[in-house]
Amino acid sequence: MSNAKAKSFEFYEVVVDGMRLTGSFNRMFEPRPITEYDLSALETVTSIEGAESLGYCYQCGKCTGVCPIDTVGDFSPRKVFRRTQLGASLLDSPDLWLCTTCRNCLRVCPKEVNMIKIMPAVREKAVLEGKAPKELLDAFEATARYGNPLGESPRKRADWTKQAGVPVPIMSKHNVPVDVLWFVECYPSYHPRGKDASIALARIFNALGVDFGILGHEEKCAGDSQRMAGERGLFEMLAEHNIKMLSKYQFNQIVVTDPHAYNAFLHEYPALGGNFQTVHYTQYLASKIHELDLKIPIPKRVTFHDPCYLGRHNGEYDAPRRLLHAIPGLELVEMGHCRETAYCCGGGGGGMWLDGFNRDHLSMRLSERRVLEAIEYGADILAVACPFEVSRFEDAVKSTGNAGKLEVMDIAELLAQSAGLLESPVEVGQ
């Protein structure tokens, strides 16, 4: 076989299937010019550590089809790439703050354009340059000053326990080894509806005879949402504090209420020296469901909203459903967007503190879009397992004109009602 390279020749004239073609005919078709872009705006992003993968996008559009934000606005990783490619500065664009880091785009992206790394990295630079929305900066400041984004006094962090009606040991007073260290988090400690779920969970723990304690005033926000919103320095300060407080006590495992705290303890705290066996409360209760006397039927049609940071980020879809299936009389109906394809509530990635900003850029809140889907499927109750969601969805029920048609309840509340640990549904929310 000859190793000589093949050479191309241009004939003055050639006949193909009886058709006479000339060289001049062939030269009519010139190569298509490819537009040259000024890629400086894109390179500004891809030069940031963690944001390199934005440059991998090849415009297949799969992300646009699954992005929850695109259902209520004009946003997807593909669109972010294209606008940046055309010269728009992501650091100065509203696009930077619309992403909720729900991870649905990464689930389908063939090029692994990782918005879970891109957005926090670029946001961190924007925060340092003073370009973040004011309401987000206010949440950062409150967290730094008080240890929680609600701006509540750290001394009041365990005040909810006075309403629990059961013992809730605080480790600084209890100061003996426990099996479970319950990391309660901010919204379950301060927000009225978050406290309802905490009271329900405390009663469940007591009914199960769980040997547990909480940090109380020694606990600060886990900080994962602040990290995803661009404040890594604040996150590290919070994490180091919590690790120091936790290291004072002896326990076998941490049970967290918040999927965002769950994500932090699993993936971020170990790098800072915080290696703890950690489970979400639905996982913990699912392993003990046969020990809980669920005797009071709840004859309601219930649908469940998968939290992004419990489901897509950490792969837990079954534990919440096992708990709901265990409640007598309850009919669980799945929405069209569920499990891996579930919509986002809008609270992740700093979205919890950006409702005012989002109003100017979206046709409706993501929480409203999700409530409308729950209504579409005929649900009486929208069950949740993340502290961000009760308040977000209850507001959305009202703003979409569905007050009285859909109730929003944490799974802990439903379990406590079925076990007779809450006197009546009326007690919840009071």
Secondary structure as the mmCIF struct_conf table of DSSP 4:
data_model
#
loop_
_struct_conf.conf_type_id
_struct_conf.id
_struct_conf.beg_label_comp_id
_struct_conf.beg_label_asym_id
_struct_conf.beg_label_seq_id
_struct_conf.end_label_comp_id
_struct_conf.end_label_asym_id
_struct_conf.end_label_seq_id
HELX_LH_PP_P HELX_LH_PP_P1 ALA A 4 ALA A 6
BEND BEND1 TYR A 12 TYR A 12
STRN STRN1 GLU A 13 VAL A 16
TURN_TY1_P TURN_TY1_P1 ASP A 17 GLY A 18
STRN STRN2 MET A 19 THR A 22
HELX_RH_AL_P HELX_RH_AL_P1 GLY A 23 ASN A 26
TURN_TY1_P TURN_TY1_P2 ARG A 27 MET A 28
BEND BEND2 PHE A 29 PHE A 29
HELX_LH_PP_P HELX_LH_PP_P2 GLU A 30 TYR A 37
TURN_TY1_P TURN_TY1_P3 LEU A 39 LEU A 39
HELX_RH_AL_P HELX_RH_AL_P2 SER A 40 THR A 46
TURN_TY1_P TURN_TY1_P4 SER A 47 SER A 47
BEND BEND3 ILE A 48 ILE A 48
TURN_TY1_P TURN_TY1_P5 GLU A 49 GLY A 50
HELX_RH_3T_P HELX_RH_3T_P1 GLU A 52 TYR A 56
HELX_RH_AL_P HELX_RH_AL_P3 LYS A 62 VAL A 66
HELX_RH_3T_P HELX_RH_3T_P2 PRO A 68 THR A 71
TURN_TY1_P TURN_TY1_P6 VAL A 72 VAL A 72
BEND BEND4 GLY A 73 ASP A 74
HELX_RH_AL_P HELX_RH_AL_P4 PRO A 77 GLN A 85
TURN_TY1_P TURN_TY1_P7 LEU A 86 GLY A 87
HELX_RH_3T_P HELX_RH_3T_P3 LEU A 90 ASP A 92
BEND BEND5 SER A 93 SER A 93
TURN_TY1_P TURN_TY1_P8 PRO A 94 PRO A 94
HELX_RH_AL_P HELX_RH_AL_P5 ASP A 95 LEU A 98
HELX_RH_AL_P HELX_RH_AL_P6 ASN A 104 VAL A 108
TURN_TY1_P TURN_TY1_P9 PRO A 110 LYS A 111
HELX_RH_AL_P HELX_RH_AL_P7 MET A 115 LEU A 128
TURN_TY1_P TURN_TY1_P10 GLU A 129 GLY A 130
BEND BEND6 ALA A 132 ALA A 132
HELX_RH_AL_P HELX_RH_AL_P8 LYS A 134 TYR A 146
BEND BEND7 GLY A 147 ASN A 148
TURN_TY1_P TURN_TY1_P11 PRO A 149 LEU A 150
HELX_RH_3T_P HELX_RH_3T_P4 PRO A 154 LYS A 156
TURN_TY1_P TURN_TY1_P12 ARG A 157 ALA A 158
HELX_RH_3T_P HELX_RH_3T_P5 ASP A 159 GLN A 163
BEND BEND8 ALA A 164 VAL A 166
STRN STRN3 ILE A 170 ILE A 170
HELX_RH_AL_P HELX_RH_AL_P9 MET A 171 HIS A 174
BEND BEND9 VAL A 176 VAL A 176
STRN STRN4 VAL A 178 PHE A 183
BEND BEND10 CYS A 186 CYS A 186
HELX_RH_AL_P HELX_RH_AL_P10 TYR A 187 TYR A 190
BEND BEND11 HIS A 191 HIS A 191
HELX_RH_AL_P HELX_RH_AL_P11 PRO A 192 LEU A 208
TURN_TY1_P TURN_TY1_P13 GLY A 209 GLY A 209
STRN STRN5 PHE A 212 ILE A 214
HELX_RH_3T_P HELX_RH_3T_P6 GLY A 216 GLU A 218
HELX_RH_AL_P HELX_RH_AL_P12 ASP A 224 MET A 228
TURN_TY1_P TURN_TY1_P14 ALA A 229 GLY A 230
HELX_RH_AL_P HELX_RH_AL_P13 ARG A 232 LEU A 246
TURN_TY1_P TURN_TY1_P15 SER A 247 LYS A 248
BEND BEND12 TYR A 249 TYR A 249
STRN STRN6 PHE A 251 VAL A 256
BEND BEND13 THR A 257 THR A 257
HELX_RH_AL_P HELX_RH_AL_P14 PRO A 259 HIS A 267
TURN_TY1_P TURN_TY1_P16 GLU A 268 GLU A 268
HELX_RH_3T_P HELX_RH_3T_P7 TYR A 269 LEU A 272
TURN_TY1_P TURN_TY1_P17 GLY A 273 GLY A 273
STRN STRN7 THR A 278 HIS A 280
HELX_RH_AL_P HELX_RH_AL_P15 TYR A 281 ALA A 286
TURN_TY1_P TURN_TY1_P18 SER A 287 LYS A 288
HELX_RH_3T_P HELX_RH_3T_P8 ILE A 289 GLU A 291
BEND BEND14 LEU A 292 LEU A 292
BEND BEND15 ILE A 296 ILE A 296
STRN STRN8 ARG A 301 PHE A 304
HELX_LH_PP_P HELX_LH_PP_P3 HIS A 305 PRO A 307
TURN_TY1_P TURN_TY1_P19 CYS A 308 ASN A 314
HELX_RH_AL_P HELX_RH_AL_P16 ASP A 318 HIS A 325
TURN_TY1_P TURN_TY1_P20 ALA A 326 ALA A 326
BEND BEND16 ILE A 327 ILE A 327
TURN_TY1_P TURN_TY1_P21 PRO A 328 GLY A 329
STRN STRN9 GLU A 331 LEU A 332
BEND BEND17 GLY A 336 HIS A 337
HELX_RH_3T_P HELX_RH_3T_P9 ARG A 339 THR A 341
HELX_LH_PP_P HELX_LH_PP_P4 ALA A 342 CYS A 344
BEND BEND18 GLY A 346 GLY A 346
HELX_RH_3T_P HELX_RH_3T_P10 GLY A 348 TRP A 353
HELX_RH_AL_P HELX_RH_AL_P17 ASP A 355 ARG A 359
TURN_TY1_P TURN_TY1_P22 ASP A 360 HIS A 361
BEND BEND19 SER A 363 MET A 364
HELX_RH_AL_P HELX_RH_AL_P18 LEU A 366 GLU A 376
TURN_TY1_P TURN_TY1_P23 TYR A 377 GLY A 378
BEND BEND20 ASP A 380 ASP A 380
STRN STRN10 ILE A 381 VAL A 384
BEND BEND21 CYS A 386 CYS A 386
HELX_RH_AL_P HELX_RH_AL_P19 PRO A 387 SER A 399
TURN_TY1_P TURN_TY1_P24 THR A 400 GLY A 401
TURN_TY1_P TURN_TY1_P25 ALA A 403 LYS A 405
STRN STRN11 GLU A 407 ASP A 410
HELX_RH_AL_P HELX_RH_AL_P20 ILE A 411 SER A 418
TURN_TY1_P TURN_TY1_P26 ALA A 419 GLY A 420
BEND BEND22 LEU A 422 GLU A 423
HELX_RH_3T_P HELX_RH_3T_P11 PRO A 425 GLU A 427
TURN_TY1_P TURN_TY1_P27 VAL A 428 GLY A 429
#
